[in-house]
């Protein structure tokens, strides 16, 4: 799976949507925050790339990351 900062993805453990903040392929880690953002921001979480689902369908990207 190819992830890019700004992508919206789901985790294998829940159906909540998350925005990718950063990726470390070598360290098998990524940093995410819940999407849409909460009014006062959303905390960033660090997870293994194995906990990220490959979407079976296109998940919307946040408006600020669309080209």
N, C-alpha and C positions, 0 to 999 in steps of 0.2 A: 504494500500500500504506500502511496506517496502522499505525504501531508505537507501542507504549506501554511505558514502563519496567516491567520485570517479565515482559514477553512472552518466550517462548522461540522462537527462529528458527534457520534454517540459513543458511549462506553459499553462494554460488554455487561456491566453490572446494573445499568438502568437506562431508561428511555429519555432522560434529560438531554437537551442539546448543549454542546460545549463549543467554545471558540478556541482554536489553536493559537497560543501565544508564542511558543518556541518549541524547537525540536532538536534533540541530540541523538542522531542515529547511532553513533558509536557507543554511547552510553545507554541506549535503549530507553530513553526518557523523553517525555514531552510535558509541556506546561500548558494548562488549560484554564479557562474560566467559564462559568455558566453563561449561556446565551438564551434570551436577551439579558443584557446587563441589568442589575438591580439599580434602583435610583441612586444609591450612594456607592456604586461600584460592586464588583464581584471579586471575592478572593481568588487568587491564582493557586491551582493545585498542581503537584508534580506526580506523574504516573508513568508506569511502564508502557511502552508502545503496544505491548501484548494486551493491554486492557482496553484498547481502542477498537471499535467495530469498523469493518469495512462496510460502508453503507451499500445496501442493495439498490437504493435509488438515490437520486441527487438530493442532497440536503442544501437548503438555501444558505448563501453566504451573507454575512452582515453587509448592510448597505455601504459602509465605509471601506469595504475591501473589494467591491466590484469594480472591474476595470472599465 
